[in-house]
Amino acid sequence: MEFEYIKTIEVSRLTDGEGVYHKLESGRELAFFLIDEILYAIDNKCPHMGMPLHEGSLVDKHVLMCRYHQWKFDLKTGISTFAPNIYIKKYETRVEDGFIFVKMPVMS
């Protein structure tokens, strides 16, 4: 499988500990979090009922809680804190010229 880095938002839009929403041209919805200068990019939909994770809150340094049904996920691993078989997709990122680029599979 081939991958490419997709240009998304300006890193200056991020505030430490707050989620930011972004929709890619492909339709995929992402949530970005900046925590202690570490950047996280995840799917924006909670696996429980598809609610937007960017509206969630941090309940521990790197644990995100969905605001709707309180499901919790470790942003470092993407794995839920209560069931290791439930997870959110996380994406590799890099910052260039003030923009966040997210590693995504090439759509053919």
PyMOL commands that set and color helices and strands:
alter all, ss='L'
color gray80, all
select helices_A, chain A and resi 11-13+53-55
alter helices_A, ss='H'
color red, helices_A
select strands_A, chain A and resi 3-10+20-23+29-35+38-43+57-60+63-65+72-74+90-91+93-96+99-105
alter strands_A, ss='S'
color yellow, strands_A
deselect
rebuild
show_as cartoon
